[in-house]
């Protein structure tokens, strides 16, 4: 038996024996507990801060003691307000009456609501009467998110909150913190150290497993398409500017694939004990990242060949090139509508760009489909629009930071938050020819701007607050009327 498995197994046996002995003395016996995934997941992301491709699988994989419907809410509130409870109730009354009990006075049975307001810096937890936990446990759920929220890791913090709630709601008494502490103290300090070591190793194995899953998906896709990728590369027209640039990328494809193959074999050769070590977790992460990079590149090679040669399906390949920019255009009105942005020259410039270039993008697509311009010329124009938007967003970023920040340190904090959001957004962008040849980080997506700005404001608000967290708020305000559903919120 491997040592870390032995460590964890021995710790569990020790605590189980101590718990059983104690329960025997008390004359009680534990009942079996069931683990159930959420019966439903509803996300209302009004603040636009959550990354659903990460959030949904994590919440779907969370096990509750009883079947539970999970609602996740983000509120686009205002700095300095304390109305998260009433905002969540108002949302339920307006859009989700099924979240309320039949008499509308409490939350519906079987429901857990997790809410966060990044501007007001509030996190809240609400639940049906059959999922009700003490105020101290509600605070524990909220506390599990705060370090992540203070770093503007909104999706990770939300996942942490849901997972903590799943552990605490309908928790058997013998799994409670108080009882576990009692058995640990009974077992001695050694058991605590023993457990900490086992938990760290267990977490490393979970990270490694996630990396392997991600890497295997990308590597399998690349391996399956390898013969087709080679054929696509052979027929890309070298006289094309973009064809030549993509072929430059392809010249390293075989080298990178061989590296990924070696990492694949190395990662899968690790034993359970090996995957408990942080250094080996990094190897699996490198394998996953490289496999995903290759998967994006073979998609780009296929689209380049199809589009430049106008092979069957080239219209769809062109649409994939414009998808990211079209999404930016659709998101601009939300950015321009922010109250603090009104009257700013950079706002007016972006509004003018949005009106002009939305029509221009539609006309460009029509021209390339009709053959009025070549795919190379169309890609040049598409790149020009991307660059123009990026420059305008950078100017707007400077203007909004200077407007909100009061000191040089606050400006630095906001700029760092916005830069981090722009970097983190790279993995969310579709694989495009322009992104591949220009660098995925060259352009500035509107989604990254919005998320980064909210995160920057949150970071500044945190530094302005002398207290890192406030007491719990349990009321629903005057608008709540006689509503008395279980729930509370607190500051982070």
Phi, psi and omega in degrees: 000136181288152191296318183291327176294322178295317180303308183294319180296317180295321179298314180299318180296319180297311181294322179297318180295318179294318180297317181295319180296317181295316181294329177295318177297326181278349179079027180232163178226146181288145174264153179292142179249140180258148175249130183226133174290166179302140177287334180198153177228123179240129180241124174242092187261069182296330181278348178064041185245358186258146178253100188298323178301334175270319187293310189298311179299323181294316181289321178299330181271359180282135182257126177259160177289330178225150179306126188223136172273131183249126174243130180242125187233132167242137183249132175270074185271203183232151180301136174083001180268159179225066184225027180299317181303311182290327178294319180293319178297318179297320177298317180297315181295324185278317188243336186225066179299340178291348176283349184256154177293171183301322180273002176065019184256347180218176175282152183294149176298149177076013186246139169232128178245128174246130184225148175215139174242104186292333180279313178284348179060052180235142173233136184227153177226133185220147186203155175294163184298330179278000175241008187297136174234167181295163179299323180295324178286326174299318178296324179295320177298314181295320180297330182295344184259341198290321177300320179291317180295325179295336177264011179063028175267076191292317181292314179298318179296320178296316178299317180299320180294317179295318180295321179294319178297320180299326180287325189268329181287132181057030181287129175302146186299328183282356173258002183292158182299319182299316181291320179295319177299319179300315181290326178293318178297319178299321181282345177101163181297330181302323181295326179295314178296320177302315182291320180300315179298317181293322180295317179300315180295321179297319179296321177298320179294323178295317178297317180297319179298319179295318178297317180297319179297317180293315181294318182296323180297313180291318182293321179296318180296316180295316181297319180295323183269003187305311179298321180292320179299319179296317178296318178300316182296325183292335184252007173291126181294119184288338180286345176285137178303311183284329175298316180295320180294319179291324177295328174299319177295321184292332182299336177264357187299312182297320179297315180293323179295318178296322177296317178296323179297318177296318179293325177299311181294319180296316182296319182280348176276345180297136173279173177301322178296317180300320183286357175276350184264137184300322182298322180283333173298323178295326177296316179294326178294319178296319177300315181295315182296317181292321179297318178293322178298316179294323179296321177292320183293321180290333173293319179295318179299317180296314181293323179298313179297315182294315184289310185293327178269355183053046175286170179307131181090009184291334177297319178293325178296321177294317180302325179293332178287331184264353186302313183296318181292320177299322177296320177300315180299321181290332182272344184301318181303323178298317180294317183288340183277353181301132183305320183288346181274347185294137177085358180276137178303323181293329177292316179297320180296318178292322178297318178295318178300315183299317181293318185283314188280339175297314176293323180296322179293321178294319179292321179298316179297320179295321181293319181289325178293325181276352180083014179292324176232159180281159176302323178299313180295322179295320178294323176301313181294321178298319177297319180299319179294316177302313182296318179299315179296318180300315179297318180294321179292324177295319176295319179294324178299313179299317181295316182290324177295314180297330180287322186269320184283144181255340182228167179295325179292324177292322177296318178297318180297317179293319180297320179296320179295319181288323176295320180295319179296322179294319178293315183295336184284348185303316184292344182269350186278144179293154178286115181232161178296313181297318180297323182290313186278335182265342187102129185298338184264007182289322185265159185243100180289146179296323178301318179294323178297310182300312181296317180295322180293317177298316179296320178296315177299318180298319179296320179293316179300324180295317181290334179282340182271128180285333179258132180285337177206151181249178178289167182283145174246125186247349182275168179246015176072179183296331180286344181286340181061231182267011182297135185223032180296149181289130179164164180199169175218160178209168183271155172230000000 
